[in-house]
Amino acid sequence: MTVVSDVKHLLASLKGVEASLSSLTLRTIDDESKRTLHETMMVIHEVVTDLKKRVGEIEQEEFQYKGF
């Protein structure tokens, strides 16, 4: 696997984690737990956003990786 494909695989996994945290937040009754889950989801969202930018940078720097 290339670096960009590894990063994209990680990105897809993190999006799944983000979706799971969102679902748990909606189903949780305890307010403190909801807040903790939401904060964690927001941190994961920031990482996802940063990784998306990095994938774009990699694809621009190394055009042979585009579309992997």
CYANA upper distance limits for C-alpha pairs under 8 A (distance plus 0.5 A):
  1 MET  CA      5 SER  CA      6.72
  1 MET  CA      6 ASP  CA      7.10
  2 THR  CA      6 ASP  CA      6.82
  3 VAL  CA      7 VAL  CA      6.70
  4 VAL  CA      8 LYS  CA      6.58
  4 VAL  CA     55 VAL  CA      7.17
  4 VAL  CA     58 ILE  CA      7.49
  4 VAL  CA     59 GLU  CA      8.37
  4 VAL  CA     65 TYR  CA      7.06
  4 VAL  CA     68 PHE  CA      7.53
  5 SER  CA      9 HIS  CA      6.55
  5 SER  CA     68 PHE  CA      6.24
  6 ASP  CA     10 LEU  CA      6.69
  7 VAL  CA     11 LEU  CA      6.59
  7 VAL  CA     51 LEU  CA      8.01
  7 VAL  CA     55 VAL  CA      7.67
  8 LYS  CA     12 ALA  CA      6.72
  8 LYS  CA     55 VAL  CA      7.74
  9 HIS  CA     13 SER  CA      6.79
 10 LEU  CA     14 LEU  CA      6.62
 11 LEU  CA     15 LYS  CA      6.71
 11 LEU  CA     48 VAL  CA      6.73
 11 LEU  CA     51 LEU  CA      7.15
 11 LEU  CA     52 LYS  CA      7.96
 12 ALA  CA     16 GLY  CA      6.91
 13 SER  CA     17 VAL  CA      6.87
 14 LEU  CA     18 GLU  CA      6.59
 14 LEU  CA     44 ILE  CA      7.45
 14 LEU  CA     48 VAL  CA      7.14
 15 LYS  CA     19 ALA  CA      6.69
 15 LYS  CA     45 HIS  CA      8.37
 15 LYS  CA     48 VAL  CA      7.43
 16 GLY  CA     20 SER  CA      6.66
 17 VAL  CA     21 LEU  CA      6.64
 17 VAL  CA     44 ILE  CA      8.33
 18 GLU  CA     22 SER  CA      6.70
 18 GLU  CA     41 MET  CA      6.00
 18 GLU  CA     44 ILE  CA      6.68
 18 GLU  CA     45 HIS  CA      7.19
 19 ALA  CA     23 SER  CA      6.71
 20 SER  CA     24 LEU  CA      6.64
 21 LEU  CA     25 THR  CA      6.53
 21 LEU  CA     37 LEU  CA      6.67
 21 LEU  CA     38 HIS  CA      7.75
 21 LEU  CA     40 THR  CA      8.20
 21 LEU  CA     41 MET  CA      6.29
 22 SER  CA     26 LEU  CA      6.90
 22 SER  CA     37 LEU  CA      8.12
 22 SER  CA     38 HIS  CA      7.52
 22 SER  CA     41 MET  CA      7.18
 23 SER  CA     27 ARG  CA      6.89
 24 LEU  CA     28 THR  CA      6.46
 24 LEU  CA     37 LEU  CA      7.92
 25 THR  CA     33 SER  CA      8.26
 25 THR  CA     34 LYS  CA      5.59
 25 THR  CA     35 ARG  CA      8.42
 25 THR  CA     37 LEU  CA      6.27
 25 THR  CA     38 HIS  CA      6.80
 26 LEU  CA     34 LYS  CA      8.14
 28 THR  CA     33 SER  CA      7.51
 28 THR  CA     34 LYS  CA      6.56
 29 ILE  CA     33 SER  CA      8.31
 29 ILE  CA     34 LYS  CA      7.76
 30 ASP  CA     34 LYS  CA      6.71
 31 ASP  CA     35 ARG  CA      6.67
 32 GLU  CA     36 THR  CA      6.72
 33 SER  CA     37 LEU  CA      6.54
 34 LYS  CA     38 HIS  CA      6.50
 35 ARG  CA     39 GLU  CA      6.60
 36 THR  CA     40 THR  CA      6.66
 37 LEU  CA     41 MET  CA      6.59
 38 HIS  CA     42 MET  CA      6.71
 39 GLU  CA     43 VAL  CA      6.90
 40 THR  CA     44 ILE  CA      6.82
 41 MET  CA     45 HIS  CA      6.58
 42 MET  CA     46 GLU  CA      6.81
 43 VAL  CA     47 VAL  CA      6.95
 44 ILE  CA     48 VAL  CA      6.66
 45 HIS  CA     49 THR  CA      6.66
 46 GLU  CA     50 ASP  CA      6.71
 47 VAL  CA     51 LEU  CA      6.59
 48 VAL  CA     52 LYS  CA      6.64
 49 THR  CA     53 LYS  CA      6.96
 50 ASP  CA     54 ARG  CA      6.76
 51 LEU  CA     55 VAL  CA      6.60
 52 LYS  CA     56 GLY  CA      6.91
 53 LYS  CA     57 GLU  CA      6.81
 54 ARG  CA     58 ILE  CA      6.62
 55 VAL  CA     59 GLU  CA      6.62
 56 GLY  CA     60 GLN  CA      6.69
 57 GLU  CA     61 GLU  CA      6.58
 58 ILE  CA     62 GLU  CA      6.29
 58 ILE  CA     63 PHE  CA      8.40
 58 ILE  CA     65 TYR  CA      7.97
 59 GLU  CA     63 PHE  CA      5.72
 59 GLU  CA     64 GLN  CA      7.92
 59 GLU  CA     65 TYR  CA      6.01
 59 GLU  CA     66 LYS  CA      5.46
 60 GLN  CA     66 LYS  CA      8.24
 62 GLU  CA     66 LYS  CA      8.04
